[in-house]
Amino acid sequence: MSGADDEDEVLRWIERVATFCVEEWALPPITGRILGLLMICDPPEQSAGRIAETIRASRASLTSNMRFLAAIGLVRKVRVPGDRTTYYRIEDDAWHKVIQRKLDGLGAFGDIADEGAHLVGGSGPRTGRIRAAQQSLTWLRDIAARHPPKP
């Protein structure tokens, strides 16, 4: 397989990551492309210019998305002594952070559901709908708690 074929396969995989991020988490495609690239690139640290070039994004769009990913703790800036270029890399525990945020959200829904059930009187069809959602989300949270990711 030639280098161009390898690069095309990598770009297709990055696009699959982007599509997943769009469909599952409603992230902009560029955010998913950045995550995909930073998972598969070698070396793991990449400059903004190289990222933009590889995923064919504007520097302005890239900058705002990198800022977002850094703010939520999935990507971090890396400095190399003697080099004025800023590099970026995906955090080693990025996916654990994503899943933990989802689990925290599921737990927070329990409080909202309790408040809703109390608001509608604690019984009847409205409470049943609220409790069904709460039980499903609690079930998922509990499964994840029993089977934490391995480092």
C-alpha positions as CSV (number, residue, x, y, z in Angstrom):
1,M,0.0,0.0,0.0
2,S,1.4,3.4,-0.9
3,G,1.8,6.3,1.4
4,A,-1.1,8.1,-0.3
5,D,-3.4,5.1,0.3
6,D,-2.4,5.0,3.9
7,E,-3.1,8.7,4.3
8,D,-6.5,8.3,2.6
9,E,-7.4,5.5,5.0
10,V,-6.4,7.6,8.0
11,L,-8.5,10.5,6.7
12,R,-11.5,8.2,6.2
13,W,-11.1,6.9,9.8
14,I,-10.8,10.5,11.1
15,E,-14.0,11.3,9.2
16,R,-15.7,8.3,10.9
17,V,-14.7,9.7,14.3
18,A,-16.1,13.1,13.3
19,T,-19.4,11.5,12.1
20,F,-19.7,9.7,15.4
21,C,-19.1,12.9,17.4
22,V,-21.7,14.7,15.3
23,E,-24.4,12.0,15.6
24,E,-23.8,10.9,19.2
25,W,-22.8,14.1,20.9
26,A,-23.9,16.9,18.5
27,L,-20.4,18.3,18.2
28,P,-19.3,20.2,15.1
29,P,-17.6,18.0,12.6
30,I,-14.3,19.8,13.0
31,T,-14.2,19.0,16.7
32,G,-14.6,15.3,15.8
33,R,-11.9,15.6,13.2
34,I,-9.5,17.1,15.7
35,L,-10.2,14.4,18.2
36,G,-9.8,11.7,15.5
37,L,-6.5,13.1,14.3
38,L,-5.1,13.5,17.8
39,M,-5.9,9.9,18.6
40,I,-4.2,8.5,15.5
41,C,-1.3,10.9,14.7
42,D,2.4,10.2,15.3
43,P,3.9,12.0,17.0
44,P,1.0,12.6,19.5
45,E,1.8,16.3,19.6
46,Q,0.7,18.3,16.6
47,S,0.9,22.0,15.8
48,A,-2.3,23.9,15.0
49,G,-1.0,24.5,11.4
50,R,-0.4,20.8,10.9
51,I,-3.8,19.9,12.3
52,A,-5.5,22.5,10.1
53,E,-3.7,21.3,7.1
54,T,-4.4,17.6,7.7
55,I,-8.2,18.0,8.4
56,R,-8.5,20.8,5.8
57,A,-9.8,23.4,8.3
58,S,-9.4,27.1,8.6
59,R,-7.0,28.3,11.3
60,A,-9.8,30.5,12.8
61,S,-12.2,27.5,13.1
62,L,-9.5,25.3,14.4
63,T,-8.5,27.8,17.1
64,S,-12.0,28.1,18.6
65,N,-12.4,24.4,18.6
66,M,-9.0,23.8,20.2
67,R,-9.9,26.3,22.9
68,F,-13.2,24.4,23.5
69,L,-11.5,21.0,23.7
70,A,-8.8,22.4,26.0
71,A,-11.4,24.0,28.3
72,I,-13.3,20.7,28.7
73,G,-10.0,18.9,29.4
74,L,-9.8,16.6,26.4
75,V,-6.9,18.3,24.7
76,R,-3.9,20.1,26.1
77,K,-1.2,22.5,24.9
78,V,2.3,21.2,24.9
79,R,5.4,23.4,24.7
80,V,8.8,22.2,23.5
81,P,11.8,24.0,25.0
82,G,13.4,26.3,22.4
83,D,10.4,26.0,20.0
84,R,7.9,28.9,19.8
85,T,5.3,26.7,18.2
86,T,2.4,25.5,20.4
87,Y,1.5,21.8,20.0
88,Y,-1.6,20.0,21.0
89,R,-2.2,16.5,22.1
90,I,-5.2,14.5,23.3
91,E,-5.2,13.8,27.0
92,D,-4.5,10.2,27.9
93,D,-7.7,10.0,30.0
94,A,-9.8,12.0,27.5
95,W,-12.4,9.2,26.9
96,H,-12.6,8.5,30.6
97,K,-13.5,12.2,31.1
98,V,-16.1,12.1,28.4
99,I,-17.8,9.0,29.9
100,Q,-17.5,10.4,33.5
101,R,-19.3,13.6,32.4
102,K,-22.1,11.5,30.9
103,L,-22.4,9.4,34.1
104,D,-22.5,12.5,36.2
105,G,-25.3,13.8,34.0
106,L,-27.2,10.6,34.5
107,G,-26.8,11.0,38.2
108,A,-28.0,14.6,38.1
109,F,-31.1,13.5,36.3
110,G,-32.1,11.5,39.4
111,D,-32.6,14.6,41.4
112,I,-34.6,16.3,38.6
113,A,-36.8,13.2,38.3
114,D,-37.4,13.1,42.0
115,E,-38.5,16.7,41.9
116,G,-40.8,16.1,38.9
117,A,-42.4,13.1,40.6
118,H,-43.0,15.2,43.7
119,L,-44.4,18.0,41.6
120,V,-47.0,15.8,39.9
121,G,-48.0,14.0,43.1
122,G,-45.9,10.9,43.3
123,S,-48.3,8.6,41.5
124,G,-50.2,8.2,38.3
125,P,-49.2,8.1,34.6
126,R,-47.1,11.3,34.7
127,T,-45.1,10.0,37.6
128,G,-44.8,6.6,35.8
129,R,-43.2,8.3,32.8
130,I,-40.8,10.2,35.0
131,R,-39.8,7.1,36.9
132,A,-39.4,5.1,33.7
133,A,-36.8,7.6,32.5
134,Q,-35.2,7.7,35.9
135,Q,-34.9,3.9,36.2
136,S,-33.4,3.5,32.7
137,L,-30.8,6.2,33.3
138,T,-30.0,4.9,36.8
139,W,-29.6,1.4,35.4
140,L,-27.1,2.6,32.9
141,R,-25.2,4.6,35.5
142,D,-25.1,1.6,37.8
143,I,-23.8,-0.7,35.1
144,A,-21.0,1.8,34.3
145,A,-20.2,2.1,38.0
146,R,-19.8,-1.7,38.4
147,H,-17.5,-1.9,35.3
148,P,-15.2,1.1,35.3
149,P,-12.8,1.5,32.4
150,K,-9.3,0.0,32.9
151,P,-6.4,2.4,32.6
